[in-house]
Amino acid sequence: MRARAAQIAAMALFCIGGPITASASPALLFELSTGKVLYSEDIDDVWYPASLTKLTTAYLAFQAIKDGKLRLTDKIPCSLVATLQPPSKAGLNVGDTLTVEQALQAVIIKSANDVTVMLAEAISGSETNFIEQMNATAQRLGMTRTHFDNTNGLPSPGQLTSARDLARIARAIVTDFPEYASYWSMPAMRLGKRRLGSHNALLKTFPGADGMKTGFTCDSGYNVAASATRDGRRLVAIVLGESSGNERAVRSAALLEYGFQYYDWKAMFNMPTIDTLPVDPNAKGVLSVRDTVAATSCGGGHRHRGAKHRAKPKLTAKNKAIKKKSDAADQPQDAASGSADGAPAPAATPSKGAQSKAAQAASP
């Protein structure tokens, strides 16, 4: 199945002569160890991170463990504030506890919004203090277009990032805390009698896939930071604003396949890094893609006609294997909130949405 999925991604790649062309949303492909950029598109456009916020939340939790503030075996309690977070969440009651290890896995695998608050309160005393640390860490890592209003990526007008900034935090996680690599590649975890599964469809369909995180809100569209390793080389694809989980998975798979197929050829040239690639002077401010998202909870429920003018590979009957798995991971966690977490592909051109609508969608 995984070999067939790779064939599908490669076919899409070669049919269009590149990873994905004429897209209307940001994308970035880079080598994790060196930061060398193999493909970039609108990487400085400001975007809503959704649950990719949790990359930074996890980074600070790893740092707290390193600094001796927490141990993996410590138990942290669930507060009233944590229980009030919308789905996706672990669904704990006030006073319930998790070990720090369970909490980290719930955040990374399940994308649990309640558990990010639990970690924040355990590390910093309050979510407010923790958010201050998140913003300070983002600045230290050079994430100049990033600002956090919360710990989990739930909709907020000031919760902002860019593809380049997400590449920086993804790289920092792997470089600074390699001992937690297995958390990002886990397809599922057990919490009591419940099995909590990952929304990252590539873990099941793409050869070499080993992490990292997905995210979704109505205004952000379907986002992912997806990593894969082959022959000792690890690549990361950042894809933002896709219109469905399946399209997110297909686009990130095509980018990764492109990187593995053409890395040696690209290496013949002087590839820039995520730090040396010039900042786009025409980078756009934040937009909403709510009108293009294929989710009934976002006011749509089907692909809008605007998606037709985006160039992307046409999927044939041979794509059914990867589509089936991607769509299964792509179901909203809460229909009322429009929250989900799953896979990639090119979405329609983002429409200008009122920022006040951001508060109407939940993040997985």
C-alpha positions in Angstrom: 0.0 0.0 0.0 2.8 2.4 0.9 4.7 1.7 -2.3 1.5 2.3 -4.3 1.0 5.6 -2.5 4.5 6.7 -3.5 3.8 5.7 -7.1 0.7 7.9 -7.0 2.6 10.9 -5.7 5.3 10.4 -8.2 2.8 10.2 -11.1 1.2 13.4 -10.0 4.6 15.0 -9.7 5.8 14.0 -13.2 2.5 14.8 -14.9 2.7 18.4 -13.9 6.5 18.8 -14.2 7.1 19.7 -10.6 5.7 19.5 -7.1 2.6 21.6 -7.5 2.3 24.6 -9.8 0.3 27.8 -9.8 -1.0 27.2 -6.3 -2.8 29.9 -4.3 -1.5 29.0 -0.9 1.9 28.8 0.8 4.2 25.8 0.4 7.8 25.0 1.4 10.0 22.0 1.0 13.4 21.9 2.8 16.1 19.6 4.1 15.9 19.4 7.8 19.6 19.0 8.7 20.8 22.0 6.5 17.7 24.1 6.1 18.3 24.0 2.3 15.2 25.0 0.4 14.1 22.7 -2.5 10.8 24.5 -3.3 9.1 27.6 -2.0 5.9 29.4 -2.7 4.5 32.4 -0.8 6.4 31.3 2.3 6.3 34.8 3.9 2.6 35.3 3.5 0.9 35.6 6.9 -1.4 32.7 7.7 -3.5 31.3 10.5 -1.4 28.3 12.0 -4.4 26.4 13.5 -3.0 23.3 15.3 0.5 23.8 13.9 0.6 26.2 17.0 1.2 23.0 19.0 4.7 22.7 17.5 5.7 25.6 19.7 3.7 24.4 22.7 5.5 21.0 22.5 8.9 22.7 22.1 8.4 24.7 25.3 7.3 21.5 27.1 10.4 19.7 25.9 12.5 22.7 27.2 10.8 22.6 30.6 11.7 18.9 30.9 15.3 19.7 29.9 15.4 22.5 32.5 14.1 20.2 35.3 10.7 21.9 35.7 8.9 18.8 34.7 9.5 15.0 34.4 7.8 12.7 32.0 6.4 10.8 34.9 4.9 13.8 36.7 1.1 14.0 36.8 -0.5 17.2 35.8 -4.2 18.1 36.6 -7.0 19.2 34.3 -8.4 22.6 35.3 -11.8 24.1 34.5 -10.1 26.4 31.9 -8.8 23.3 30.2 -12.2 21.6 30.1 -13.7 24.6 28.4 -11.6 24.3 25.3 -13.5 23.2 22.1 -12.6 20.0 20.3 -10.4 18.4 19.3 -9.6 17.4 22.9 -9.0 14.5 25.2 -12.2 15.2 27.1 -11.0 15.1 30.6 -12.9 16.2 33.7 -11.8 18.8 36.2 -9.3 17.1 38.5 -8.4 14.3 36.2 -4.6 13.9 35.6 -2.2 12.8 32.9 1.5 12.1 33.1 3.6 14.7 31.2 4.4 12.0 28.6 0.7 11.2 28.1 0.0 14.9 27.8 2.7 15.5 25.1 1.5 12.5 23.1 -2.2 13.7 23.4 -1.1 17.1 22.1 1.0 15.7 19.2 -1.1 12.8 18.1 -4.7 13.7 19.1 -4.1 17.5 18.8 -5.9 17.9 22.2 -6.8 21.5 22.8 -7.6 20.9 26.5 -4.2 19.3 27.2 -2.2 22.2 25.8 -3.8 24.3 28.6 -2.9 21.6 31.1 0.8 21.7 30.0 0.8 25.5 30.0 -0.5 25.8 33.5 1.9 23.1 34.8 4.9 24.8 33.2 4.1 28.5 33.7 1.4 28.7 36.3 -1.2 30.1 33.8 -1.9 30.0 30.1 -1.3 33.7 29.9 2.3 33.3 31.2 2.9 30.4 28.9 1.8 32.4 25.8 4.3 35.1 26.7 7.0 32.4 26.7 5.7 31.1 23.3 6.0 34.6 21.8 9.5 35.1 23.3 10.6 31.7 21.9 9.2 32.5 18.5 11.2 35.7 18.4 14.4 33.9 19.6 14.0 31.4 16.8 13.6 34.1 14.2 9.9 33.6 13.6 9.4 37.2 12.7 5.8 36.8 11.3 4.5 34.7 14.2 2.3 35.8 17.1 0.4 33.6 19.5 -2.8 34.4 21.4 -3.3 30.9 22.7 -1.6 27.6 23.2 -3.5 25.4 20.7 -4.3 27.3 17.6 -8.0 27.9 18.2 -9.2 30.8 16.0 -8.1 34.3 17.1 -7.3 37.3 14.8 -3.8 37.6 16.4 -2.8 33.9 16.0 -0.5 34.3 13.0 2.5 32.7 11.4 4.1 31.9 8.0 5.4 28.8 6.2 9.0 30.0 6.8 8.4 30.5 10.5 6.8 27.0 10.8 9.9 25.6 9.1 12.1 27.3 11.8 10.1 25.8 14.7 10.0 22.3 13.0 13.7 22.4 12.5 14.3 23.6 16.1 12.2 20.7 17.5 14.2 18.0 15.7 17.6 19.7 16.3 17.1 20.6 19.9 15.1 17.6 21.1 15.8 14.5 18.9 15.0 12.2 21.9 11.3 12.9 21.3 11.3 11.9 17.6 9.1 8.8 18.2 6.2 11.0 19.5 5.8 12.7 16.1 5.7 9.5 14.2 3.2 7.6 16.4 0.0 6.8 14.5 -2.0 6.4 17.7 -1.9 6.3 21.5 -4.0 4.8 24.3 -5.6 6.9 27.0 -7.3 4.5 29.3 -9.6 2.4 27.1 -9.6 4.9 24.3 -7.5 4.8 21.2 -6.6 8.3 20.0 -5.5 8.3 16.3 -3.3 10.8 14.4 -4.8 13.0 11.6 -1.5 12.7 9.6 -2.5 10.4 6.7 1.0 10.3 5.4 2.1 8.1 8.3 0.1 5.3 6.8 0.5 6.1 3.1 3.9 7.6 2.3 7.1 5.6 2.4 9.5 7.1 4.9 7.0 9.4 6.6 7.9 10.1 10.2 5.9 13.1 11.5 5.1 15.9 12.3 1.7 17.8 12.8 -1.5 18.7 11.0 -3.9 21.6 11.7 -7.3 22.9 10.5 -9.7 25.8 11.1 -12.2 27.1 8.7 -10.2 30.3 8.1 -6.8 28.6 7.9 -7.8 25.7 5.7 -6.0 22.4 6.0 -2.3 22.8 7.1 0.5 20.4 7.7 4.2 20.2 8.5 5.0 16.7 7.2 8.4 15.0 7.4 9.9 11.9 5.8 13.3 10.2 5.7 14.9 8.1 3.0 18.5 7.0 2.7 19.4 9.1 5.7 18.0 12.3 4.3 15.1 13.9 6.1 12.9 16.4 4.3 10.0 18.5 5.6 7.1 19.9 3.6 5.0 22.8 4.9 1.6 23.1 3.2 -1.0 25.7 4.2 -4.5 26.6 3.3 -5.6 23.4 1.4 -9.4 22.9 0.9 -9.6 19.3 2.2 -7.6 16.8 4.2 -7.1 14.7 1.1 -5.7 17.6 -0.9 -3.4 18.5 2.0 -2.0 14.9 2.0 -1.6 14.7 -1.8 0.2 18.0 -2.1 2.6 17.3 0.8 3.3 13.8 -0.5 4.0 15.2 -4.0 6.4 17.8 -2.5 8.3 15.2 -0.5 8.5 12.8 -3.5 9.8 15.7 -5.6 12.5 16.4 -3.0 13.7 12.8 -2.8 13.6 12.4 -6.6 15.4 15.6 -7.4 17.6 16.4 -4.4 20.9 15.3 -6.1 20.1 17.4 -9.2 19.1 20.4 -7.1 22.3 20.0 -5.0 24.3 20.9 -8.1 23.1 24.4 -7.7 23.6 26.8 -4.8 20.4 26.1 -2.9 19.4 28.9 -0.4 18.4 28.0 3.1 15.3 29.0 5.0 17.4 31.8 6.6 19.2 33.0 3.4 16.3 32.9 1.0 15.3 36.6 0.5 12.1 37.7 2.2 9.3 38.4 -0.3 8.7 42.2 -0.4 5.2 41.5 -1.8 4.2 39.0 0.9 0.5 39.2 1.7 -1.3 39.8 4.9 -3.6 37.2 6.5 -6.6 36.0 4.5 -9.4 33.6 5.2 -9.9 30.5 3.0 -13.3 29.7 4.6 -15.2 30.0 1.3 -13.0 27.3 -0.3 -13.0 24.7 2.5 -14.8 21.5 1.8 -16.6 21.2 5.2 -20.2 21.8 6.0 -19.3 23.3 9.3 -17.5 26.1 7.5 -20.5 27.1 5.5 -19.5 25.0 2.4 -19.6 21.2 2.3 -18.2 20.9 -1.2 -15.4 22.3 -3.2 -16.4 25.8 -4.4 -16.2 26.6 -8.1 -13.3 29.0 -7.5 -11.0 25.9 -7.0 -11.2 25.2 -10.7 -8.7 27.9 -11.7 -6.0 26.4 -9.5 -3.6 24.2 -11.4 -3.1 20.9 -9.8 -2.8 17.2 -10.8 -6.0 15.4 -11.7 -6.3 12.4 -9.5 -7.2 9.2 -11.4 -8.7 5.9 -10.2 -5.3 4.8 -9.1 -5.4 7.5 -6.4 -8.2 5.8 -4.5 -6.0 4.1 -2.0 -4.4 7.3 -0.7 -7.7 9.2 -1.0 -9.5 6.6 1.1 -7.1 6.8 3.9 -6.8 10.6 3.8 -10.5 11.1 3.8 -10.9 8.8 6.7 -8.5 11.0 8.7 -10.2 14.1 7.5 -13.6 13.9 9.3 -14.3 16.9 11.5 -14.0 16.3 15.2 -17.0 18.5 16.0 -19.5 19.4 13.3 -20.6 22.6 15.1 -17.1 23.9 15.4 -15.7 22.8 12.1 -12.6 21.3 13.6 -10.6 18.6 12.0 -7.0 17.4 11.4 -5.9 15.4 8.4 -4.4 15.6 4.8 -3.2 18.1 1.8 -3.8 19.5 -1.7 -4.2 22.8 -3.5 -7.2 24.9 -2.4 -9.0 27.7 -4.2 -7.7 31.2 -4.1 -8.2 32.6 -0.6 -11.1 35.0 -0.2 -10.9 38.0 2.1 -12.8 36.9 5.2 -13.7 39.1 8.2 -11.4 38.3 11.0 -14.3 38.2 13.4 -15.4 35.0 11.7 -12.2 33.3 13.0 -13.8 32.8 16.4 -16.5 30.6 14.8 -14.2 27.6 13.9 -12.3 25.3 16.2 -8.8 23.9 15.7 -8.0 20.2 15.8 
